[in-house]
Amino acid sequence: MPATSSASSADLTYGTYLRLDDLLSCQRPLTESHDELLFVIIHQVYELWFKQILHEAELLQERLEAGDSAGAVGTAHRISKILKTVVGQMDILETMTPRQFASFRPELGSSSGFQSAQFRYLEAVLGRRDFGKGAGWPVPAAVLDRDPREPWPGDPQIQDLLAGVYTEAGTAAEVCEALVDIDEGVQEWRYRHVKMVERVIGVKTGTGGSAGSAYLRTTLFRSAFPDLWEVRSRP
């Protein structure tokens, strides 16, 4: 839904359009620590980017289902660029030393990045397996009817189909490569997240009682599209 505003178009300003008064009042550190504001802003920006990725992912699904491969490629490329930006923000967060983080960490209570509902939803969105159907490729019914809540282990039939897609080397192959870019971007985010956590708190328990980096390491290299990676190993 488009944003509504009490101001008329003639009175609209940069600040009112972006609702800067509301936006800039959302940063409310719990301590006097200088570095807590950075921590808050970085994570709020993450959530804004996750919101945009989900917005783009919805359009990506619509275009794939409609067989609009060219449009899907463009949307997928935008998602990949956003993921690169999200990963790059880790460089800023890593300027915080362990001691600086420790100066406000006790006040975080049970809050934890594991509670990011948007990132979990993004992982679920990437579990869709029907991206070939809209382009006329014979995706097996068992794949289309699978429970999307279950992790996808890969399937030789899908890999056979993908081998045909890459042999044809048309727009569908470009879609596949664009999806690989997204998958790689998510995996890169996970890796940088692990290293950031280890850099700041080592192997200690994470905030909110989470397992910290030990759990994060179990998510590394968990591909959303294993078939797109497996098909590359074929002769």
MOTA-V739759 format. One record per residue. N is the residue number from 1. RES is the residue in one small letter. SS is DSSP state (alpha for helix, beta for strand, coil for the rest). PHI is phi in radians with two decimals (NA if undefined). NEAR is the number of other ideal C-beta (glycine too) atoms within 8 Angstrom. Layout:
BEGIN
N,RES,SS,PHI,NEAR
N,RES,SS,PHI,NEAR
END
This chain:
BEGIN
1,m,coil,NA,2
2,p,coil,-1.21,3
3,a,coil,-1.21,5
4,t,coil,-1.83,4
5,s,coil,-2.50,7
6,s,coil,-1.32,3
7,a,coil,-1.47,7
8,s,coil,-1.29,5
9,s,alpha,-1.03,4
10,a,alpha,-1.16,4
11,d,alpha,-1.65,7
12,l,coil,-1.16,9
13,t,coil,-2.13,7
14,y,alpha,-0.95,6
15,g,alpha,-1.20,8
16,t,alpha,-1.30,11
17,y,alpha,-1.08,8
18,l,coil,-1.53,7
19,r,coil,0.91,9
20,l,alpha,-1.13,9
21,d,alpha,-1.05,7
22,d,alpha,-1.20,7
23,l,alpha,-1.06,8
24,l,alpha,-1.39,7
25,s,coil,-1.65,7
26,c,coil,-1.44,7
27,q,coil,-1.62,9
28,r,coil,-2.27,6
29,p,coil,-0.99,10
30,l,coil,-1.62,7
31,t,coil,-2.26,8
32,e,coil,-1.59,4
33,s,coil,-1.07,9
34,h,coil,-1.03,6
35,d,coil,-1.48,11
36,e,alpha,-1.17,12
37,l,alpha,-1.05,9
38,l,alpha,-1.04,10
39,f,alpha,-1.04,12
40,v,alpha,-1.15,11
41,i,alpha,-1.10,9
42,i,alpha,-0.99,11
43,h,alpha,-1.27,9
44,q,alpha,-1.16,10
45,v,alpha,-1.13,9
46,y,alpha,-0.94,11
47,e,alpha,-1.13,10
48,l,alpha,-1.13,8
49,w,alpha,-1.18,11
50,f,alpha,-1.07,12
51,k,alpha,-1.06,9
52,q,alpha,-1.17,9
53,i,alpha,-1.07,12
54,l,alpha,-1.13,12
55,h,alpha,-1.08,8
56,e,alpha,-1.23,12
57,a,alpha,-1.12,12
58,e,alpha,-1.10,8
59,l,alpha,-1.16,9
60,l,alpha,-1.04,12
61,q,alpha,-1.08,10
62,e,alpha,-1.08,8
63,r,alpha,-1.23,12
64,l,alpha,-1.14,15
65,e,alpha,-1.16,9
66,a,coil,-1.51,7
67,g,coil,1.34,8
68,d,coil,-1.51,9
69,s,alpha,-1.14,13
70,a,alpha,-1.10,7
71,g,alpha,-1.12,8
72,a,alpha,-1.09,14
73,v,alpha,-1.07,12
74,g,alpha,-1.08,8
75,t,alpha,-1.15,12
76,a,alpha,-1.10,14
77,h,alpha,-1.10,10
78,r,alpha,-1.11,9
79,i,alpha,-1.04,14
80,s,alpha,-1.08,12
81,k,alpha,-1.13,8
82,i,alpha,-1.11,12
83,l,alpha,-1.07,14
84,k,alpha,-1.07,9
85,t,alpha,-1.15,9
86,v,alpha,-1.06,10
87,v,alpha,-1.11,11
88,g,alpha,-1.08,7
89,q,alpha,-1.15,11
90,m,alpha,-1.05,11
91,d,alpha,-1.02,7
92,i,alpha,-1.22,8
93,l,alpha,-1.10,11
94,e,coil,-1.31,9
95,t,coil,-1.32,5
96,m,coil,-1.48,10
97,t,coil,-1.43,6
98,p,alpha,-0.96,9
99,r,alpha,-1.16,6
100,q,alpha,-1.14,10
101,f,alpha,-1.15,13
102,a,alpha,-1.10,7
103,s,alpha,-1.19,10
104,f,alpha,-2.29,14
105,r,alpha,-0.98,9
106,p,alpha,-1.00,4
107,e,alpha,-1.40,7
108,l,alpha,-1.30,11
109,g,coil,1.01,6
110,s,coil,-1.58,7
111,s,coil,-1.22,7
112,s,coil,-2.75,11
113,g,alpha,-1.08,8
114,f,alpha,-1.09,8
115,q,alpha,-1.54,7
116,s,coil,-1.22,10
117,a,alpha,-1.12,6
118,q,alpha,-1.17,10
119,f,alpha,-1.19,8
120,r,alpha,-1.12,8
121,y,alpha,-1.17,9
122,l,alpha,-1.07,13
123,e,alpha,-1.06,10
124,a,alpha,-1.19,9
125,v,alpha,-1.06,10
126,l,coil,-1.27,12
127,g,coil,-1.45,11
128,r,coil,-1.10,8
129,r,coil,-2.18,11
130,d,coil,-1.79,11
131,f,coil,-1.20,11
132,g,coil,-1.54,11
133,k,alpha,-1.12,10
134,g,alpha,-1.11,11
135,a,alpha,-1.65,12
136,g,coil,1.57,5
137,w,coil,-1.48,10
138,p,coil,-1.39,4
139,v,coil,-1.26,12
140,p,coil,-1.00,9
141,a,alpha,-1.05,6
142,a,alpha,-1.08,6
143,v,alpha,-1.32,12
144,l,alpha,-1.17,10
145,d,coil,-1.66,5
146,r,coil,-1.15,9
147,d,coil,-1.33,4
148,p,coil,-1.19,8
149,r,coil,-1.35,5
150,e,coil,-1.58,6
151,p,coil,-1.04,5
152,w,coil,-1.60,10
153,p,coil,-1.52,5
154,g,coil,1.80,9
155,d,coil,-2.65,10
156,p,alpha,-1.02,6
157,q,alpha,-1.13,8
158,i,alpha,-1.16,13
159,q,alpha,-1.16,13
160,d,alpha,-1.09,8
161,l,alpha,-1.05,12
162,l,alpha,-1.15,13
163,a,alpha,-1.05,10
164,g,alpha,-1.16,9
165,v,alpha,-1.05,13
166,y,alpha,-1.23,10
167,t,alpha,-1.15,6
168,e,alpha,-1.18,8
169,a,coil,0.97,5
170,g,coil,-1.74,7
171,t,alpha,-1.10,9
172,a,alpha,-1.06,12
173,a,alpha,-1.16,11
174,e,alpha,-1.13,10
175,v,alpha,-1.07,15
176,c,alpha,-1.03,12
177,e,alpha,-1.14,8
178,a,alpha,-1.16,13
179,l,alpha,-1.21,12
180,v,alpha,-1.09,11
181,d,alpha,-1.03,11
182,i,alpha,-1.12,14
183,d,alpha,-1.02,14
184,e,alpha,-1.11,8
185,g,alpha,-1.11,13
186,v,alpha,-1.14,13
187,q,alpha,-1.14,12
188,e,alpha,-1.14,10
189,w,alpha,-1.05,11
190,r,alpha,-1.08,12
191,y,alpha,-1.09,9
192,r,alpha,-1.12,10
193,h,alpha,-1.13,11
194,v,alpha,-1.01,12
195,k,alpha,-1.17,9
196,m,alpha,-1.14,11
197,v,alpha,-1.10,12
198,e,alpha,-1.12,10
199,r,alpha,-1.20,7
200,v,alpha,-1.59,11
201,i,alpha,-2.17,12
202,g,coil,1.14,7
203,v,coil,-1.83,7
204,k,coil,-1.18,6
205,t,coil,-1.03,6
206,g,coil,-1.31,15
207,t,alpha,-1.12,11
208,g,alpha,1.33,11
209,g,alpha,1.42,7
210,s,coil,-1.22,10
211,a,coil,-1.37,7
212,g,coil,1.12,12
213,s,alpha,-1.14,13
214,a,alpha,-1.06,8
215,y,alpha,-1.23,11
216,l,alpha,-1.01,12
217,r,alpha,-1.11,8
218,t,alpha,-1.23,6
219,t,coil,-1.63,7
220,l,coil,-1.12,10
221,f,coil,1.01,4
222,r,coil,-1.51,8
223,s,coil,-1.40,9
224,a,coil,-1.35,11
225,f,coil,-2.23,10
226,p,alpha,-1.03,10
227,d,alpha,-1.15,11
228,l,alpha,-1.19,13
229,w,alpha,-1.51,10
230,e,alpha,-1.13,10
231,v,alpha,-1.11,11
232,r,alpha,-1.25,6
233,s,alpha,-1.50,4
234,r,coil,-1.35,7
235,p,coil,-1.16,1
END
